[in-house]
Amino acid sequence: MAEAATLHHFAFDPASRAARLALGEIKLAVQEQAVRPWDPESPIHALNPSGLPPVLETRHQGRALTLRGLSAILGFADDASAGALLPGDAGERAEARRLVDWFARPFTDDVDAVLLHERMEKPLLRMGPPDARNLREGREALRRHLALFEALAGERDWLAGRRLSQADLVAAAHLSVLDYFGEAPWPAYPALKGWYAKIKCRPCFRGLLGDRFPGVAPSAVYADLDF
């Protein structure tokens, strides 16, 4: 098991949130260090050549480790917890990895790169107000993706199968940021809403519910466990 650790993260970065959820789920003691990746003076640039969070600094069996990026952190968390974040069934493990990859690529490209750019990055970088056309296109893309997840949530206990996995934590990380900005249309996806309520009640989620974005109040249901 790993020793003391520091997680460098940005509260509204989905990958950072997924790392926080994963480390919290396996109950690894972590000191969280918030970073501003858009700031050229941010220490994250020295920790990761990409300049992006999350980065986990830890020690394992006396050896210093610097884990850059969500994939490395998820793998470390799974190893450190004897496989707690992946199902025992090979098929469900493959499905969990497929869904993690889905959020890393098509969901990020279709949804986050549009909606979070308009709602989050523009205010941070002082790039002006959101573009109505981009918001409309991002919301349409989000609905297409949510329809896929609604089908999975309706037929499974968790997104990848019978037990909670990395897929649920990564999905919840992305959707929770959108939920903060009022972009998650939960009533239209009842099975997915039930899944989200279930994972939202887990202890690892508590820290996320206290996050606040400068100048923007959370949606009415963001911190409501019984929404």
C-alpha positions, -999 to +999 in steps of 0.1 A: +000+000+000+012+035-008+024+060+017+015+097+020+003+113-012-004+147-028-029+151-056-025+182-077-059+189-093-083+215-106-117+212-091-137+215-123-115+194-145-133+160-151-101+140-150-091+156-117-125+148-103-123+112-114-089+109-097-103+124-065-133+099-066-110+069-073-086+077-045-115+085-021-132+052-030-102+032-021-097+053+011-062+064+002-052+094+024-044+122+000-036+159+005-053+178-022-034+207-038-055+229-061-037+242-092-046+267-120-034+250-152-042+281-173-017+301-153+018+299-168+033+302-133+013+272-120+035+244-105+016+219-125+038+228-155+068+216-137+051+184-126+037+174-160+051+183-194+015+186-207+007+212-181-025+194-172-038+179-140-042+156-123-008+146-110-004+124-080+029+125-060+033+096-037+056+070-023+053+032-026+076+008-008+100+037-002+101+048-038+089+082-049+063+082-077+049+110-098+018+098-116+008+121-145-027+119-159-058+100-150-049+067-166-018+063-145-037+073-113-066+049-120-041+021-126-022+029-094-054+031-074-066-002-087-033-019-079-031-003-045-065-017-036-061-052-050-084-046-079-112-028-061-120-005-090-124-031-117-148-060-118-136-096-114-153-107-145-132-103-176-161-091-198-171-065-173-135-053-169-134-048-207-166-029-206-154-007-178-123+001-198-144+008-229-165+033-210-135+050-194-121+054-229-155+067-242-153+096-217-117+102-225-123+106-262-158+110-278-175+124-248-147+149-241-145+158-278-183+161-284-195+175-251-168+188-227-148+206-254-179+225-263-200+230-232-172+233-206-153+256-230-183+279-232-194+277-195-160+273-177-130+281-198-143+313-213-149+329-179-116+318-166-097+331-196-119+362-200-129+352-236-163+368-235-198+354-231-209+319-242-218+314-278-254+304-282-248+282-313-220+263-295-242+258-264-270+244-286-246+220-304-230+209-272-263+202-256-275+182-286-243+161-284-248+156-246-283+143-252-270+118-277-245+105-252-269+104-223-293+083-243-265+056-246-258+058-208-295+057-200-298+024-217-269+010-198-282+023-165-316+008-171-303-027-176-273-029-152-266-024-115-237-001-125-226+012-158-202-017-166-221-044-149-228-058-115-204-037-094-191-002-092-160+003-113-137+030-128-164+036-154-189+049-128-163+071-112-152+086-145-187+091-158-198+107-125-168+130-126-177+143-161-215+146-154-210+162-121-192+192-137-220+196-162-245+192-134-228+221-115-234+244-145-270+232-149-263+213-181-275+179-169-311+173-180-318+146-154-356+143-157-353+131-193-330+102-182-346+085-151-324+054-150-293+075-153-306+099-127-311+069-103-275+057-110-262+092-104-281+096-071-266+062-060-230+072-067-236+108-054-243+094-019-210+076-016-185+091+009-159+097-019-183+122-035-186+146-005-156+167-014-169+174-049-202+187-036-184+214-017-166+227-048-176+262-060-167+279-093-159+317-090-189+338-099-212+309-107-235+293-082-241+256-085-274+243-100-303+238-076-298+200-074-260+199-074-255+192-037-289+176-032-285+139-025-323+134-029-328+152-061 
